[in-house]
Amino acid sequence: MKLKRVYFRGFGRWVDREFRFQEGLNLIEAPNESGKSTLIRGLTALLYGGKKEGVGRRVREDWLEAYQPWNGKDYGGEVDFTLGEREYRLIRTLQWEEEREQLVDPVTGRDLSGDFPMDRRKDRNFTEGLTGLSRSLFQRVAWIRSLPMSGDHQVVDKIRQLVHQGEEMNVRPALERLEKEIQGIGKTPAAKNKPYGVISAKCAELEAEVTALRETYRSIREDQARLAGMKKEWAELAEKEEHLSRRMKKLQEALNQAKEREALLEKQKHLEYIQERWTEAVDQVTRLEREREGVKPPYLLSPEEVEEIRGLIDGNNRPEDRADRIEERLRSLAQEIQDWEEKNSSLLQLDERWLQKQLSDLEEGCRLQENLKTPDFQETIDDRVKGIQMEKDYKNLTALQHREEELRKERGTLEDQRRNWRMRLDLIEREKFLTQVVDAQVPPARSSFRWLWLTGAGLAFFLLMVFLIPGLSIAGLLFSIFASVRYWRLRQVDRQVRQEWDERHEGLKRDRERVRRERRELESGGESLSDPDHLREGLAKTEEKLNEVHHSLAMVIQEQEALLNRWKADSTVELRRLVEEKFQQIRDREEARKQDREHRERLEEIRREAEEGATVFRDRLGTFEFRSWLKEWSAIGEEAQKARDKLTSLRLESTTLEKELHRLIPEMEHRSQQRARWKEKLGSDDPALWTEWMLASEHVRRLDDRLEAARSALRKETERKEAEAWDLELERVRKQLEEKGNEGQASAAELAGDLQKLERELEWIKEKHREKETEVLRLEERLQTLLSGVPSLAERETQLAEARSEKERLERERIIVESAKEVLEEATRELREDLSPRLAPHASRWIGKVTGGRYRDLLIDPAEGISLSVFVPETGERQPIERLSRGTVDQMYFAMRLALIRFFAEHGNLSLPVILDDSLVHFDGERIREALRILGEMAGEHQVILCTCQSRERRLLEEEGIPFELQALS
C-alpha cells in the first residue's frame, strides 16, 4: 500500500489543502503545533471514517468534534493510494449527520463502492476490506509512535492468523463441538434459554414458592386465632352501643322540657321589660311638660334671628377694625416700595434678554477656549513624509508579491522537471536492483526430511524391540507416531514456505517486467534512458536552477518581511490600511487647525461685545476673563431677578389691600343699619341682654323638640300595648311557670352538654363497631381465599427435590465436557509453535544496528499481547525493556514496529507504509544516524513518511546520501 495524494476539504487547520507523497522516503519537517499530527490523524480519518470501532451501533469517535475545520463547513477530503498494481481514490465526508463515502478507480472513473457490502452500521469498510486491517491494527503496525506494545491482542491474533493458516483445523472441530455442548448445557444460571439456566431458574422459583407456602400456612393459623378474638370484641361493642342509645333517649326528653321552661322565662322577662319601658315614657312626658311651663323668655327669637344678632355682637372680625389695619399696611408698603426702587435701580433697569445673550456667548467662549489646541506644524510635516514613504513601500511590496508568484510558478515547473529526471533515474536503478535480486534468489531448503528419517528409525526400533524387549517397543511406536505427526506438519510448512518463496520470486519478476515496460514506454515517446550520466547531468542542472529560484524566492520573501517589519504590519492589506490611516491623520490635523483659527476669531468677537455692554457693572466684573465674567454675570442675573420678584410682590400686596379696603365700606354701612333696626325692635342695644334672650330662646326650642319626640314615642307604645295585650299575656306566662315548677332541675345548657358528650361517645362506639365488623369480614374473606387457592405444600416440596437433582446432573455433565475441552486445548497449545521464533528474526535484524550492537536478541512474549524483554550484557539477566532508559525503550519499539511491518509484508503479502510521528526525538548520536540508514533501506520496499520537528534528520539524510522528498506544511 502506497499513498500518492491526500486532499483535505476541511480537517482541523487544513482547509482546501493538498499533500502529495512519493515512493521511498518522504520527510515532513516543521516545528511543533504546525499540523504534522493533524495531517497523520486526517489520513487515518479519511481511510477509516469517523465511526468508533468495535461497537455494534453507530457511535462517533472521540476526536471527531476536536478536528472540525477551522474555516468553512466542509469536513472531509480524498486520499489516493495503490495496492499492488491497482490505484484507488477514497472520497469521504466526515460531517456526522451526513457522513458519506465512495471508492472510485481514478484511471477509469468507475465507482467501486458496490463491490463492498454494507454492515449493519451502514459502513462499507473499504480500507479494511482491501487490506484486511482494521483501523486500530493499521495504527498499531504502520504508525510508529513512542508507545508500549503490551496488550496488542489484535496484532497477536492477526499474526497467528497469518502464521497458522489451517494448522489448527484438525482440533478446531472437536473444540467447537465441545464448546457447542457446553453452550447447549449452559455455563451460568443467567443463561435463561439453556437447560442449566432453565433448571436453575425453576429451582429458584420452586424454592421461593415453597418458602412462600410455608409462610402462608403459618399466617393462616395466626389469622384464625385472631379472628376468634375479633368476634368477641365485636359482640362487646354491640352491647355498649345499645346501652348508650337508651341513655340518650332519656336525656333527650329531659332536655326538651328544660328548653320549654327556659323559653317561658325569657318571654316573661321580655314582657316585663316592655311594660317598664311604657311606664318610663309616661313619666318622661310628664316631666318635660312641667319643665316647659317654667321657661318663658320676654321675646322668643327664631334661629335666623339668633344668627343675625350673633353676627352683630361678634367683635373679633368687625369691618371697621379691619379697615384701620389695611390703611396702616398700605402706608408701610408705599414707603417700602420707594426704598427698594432707590436701592436696586441698576438691577431693575437691567435688560433680561440682553443678559441671557451675554451668558450664552460667555458659555460658548468657555467651551471654545477649552478646545483650543496649538497645532504642531512639525508633526504634520513628519506625518506627511512618513505617509509618502509608507505608500512607496506599499507599492514596492505589491511588486515583490507579483515577483514571488512568478518565482513560485517557476519553482513548480522546475520541481516537475526534477521529479521527471528522478523518476527516470529511479526507473533505471530499480530495473538494475530487481535484476540482481531475481538472479540472487535461491529456493529454500526443506526441513521435514529429517523427521521422515526419524519416523523410519522409530518403526525399525519398534520392530526390533517387539522381538527383544516387548515392553520397550511401545516407546519406539510412540516416538514414531510423534515424528510422523511432526513430519506432516513441517511438510505443510515447507510447502507453504516454498509457495511463499515462489510467489515472492514471481512478484519480483513481475515488478522487473513492469519496470522494463515502463522504460520501453518512455523510450517509445522519444526519451532516451540508456545514458544514466546524461540523466544525472540534467538532474544536476535542474536542481542548480531550482536552488537559484529557491534563493531568489527567499530573498524576495526576506525583502517583503523587512518592509512589513519596518511598519510593524502583518500583511499587505494591513500596510495599505496603515497608509490610509496616516493620510487620514494628516487631513484631520489640517481640519483641526482651520477650526482653531475660526474659534479664536469668535472668541475675540465675544470679548469685544461683552466689554461694550458692561459699563454699569465694570468695577464689579474686573479684568475680562470668560469663566469669571460668566460667574459674575450669572450672579448679577440672579440678584436682578430677586429684586424684580421682590418689587412685584410688594406692589401685588398693595393692590390687593386697596381692593379689600374698597370692599369693606359697603359692609360697614350695612352693619350700622342692622344695629339700629334691632335696637328699635328689642328696645335695647345691650349685647349682654341680647345674648341672654338668644340662650333662652334656644332652650325653649330644645324642650319643645324633646317633648314632641316623647309624646310621639308614648303614642306608639300605647298603640302597641292595646294591640298586643301585654298585661294579659304576662299573667298567662306566670301561671304556666307556677304549674311547671323550677326547683331542683338542671338547666338546658347542662343537659345539652351531657347529651353532646354522650353522642360523641356513642359515635365513637359505632365507628369502632363498624371498623371491627369490617376487619372481621375482611379477615374471613382473606382466610377463605387463602384456603381455596393455596396449593399443596408437600407436592411443591417433591417438585423442588426433583429439580435440584436435575440441576446437579447438568452440572456434572458440564464439568466433564469442560474438562475434556481444557485437556484438548492444553494438548493443542503444546503442539502449536510459538510466535516468538517467527517474530524474533525480524526484530533482531534491526535491534543490533539501532542499539550499536549492545542488544542483539529481543525476547517477545505474545501470551498477553506483545511484551518485550532483553538480556542485559552486564548482568546476563532478562529484564523488561520498560526498565531501560527512555531512548533505549524507543529504540526497542522502533525495531519491533519495523519487524511487524516486514512480517506482514512477507506473510500477508501487504506492503504497508511506515509512518513516524516524532518517533526519533529521543534518539541521539550514532543511534539516530543508524535509524535513518535503516529507514533508507526500508524505503526501497516500503513507502516511509517521517515527521519531525527538528532539522537534524534532514541534515543527516543529506550527509548519508539517502534520497528523500521534502514535504512543506507552510
Order of alpha helices (4+ residues) and beta strands (2+ residues): beta-beta-beta-alpha-beta-beta-beta-alpha-alpha-beta-alpha-alpha-alpha-alpha-alpha-alpha-alpha-alpha-alpha-alpha-alpha-alpha-alpha-alpha-alpha-alpha-alpha-alpha-alpha-beta-beta-beta-alpha-beta-alpha-beta-alpha-beta
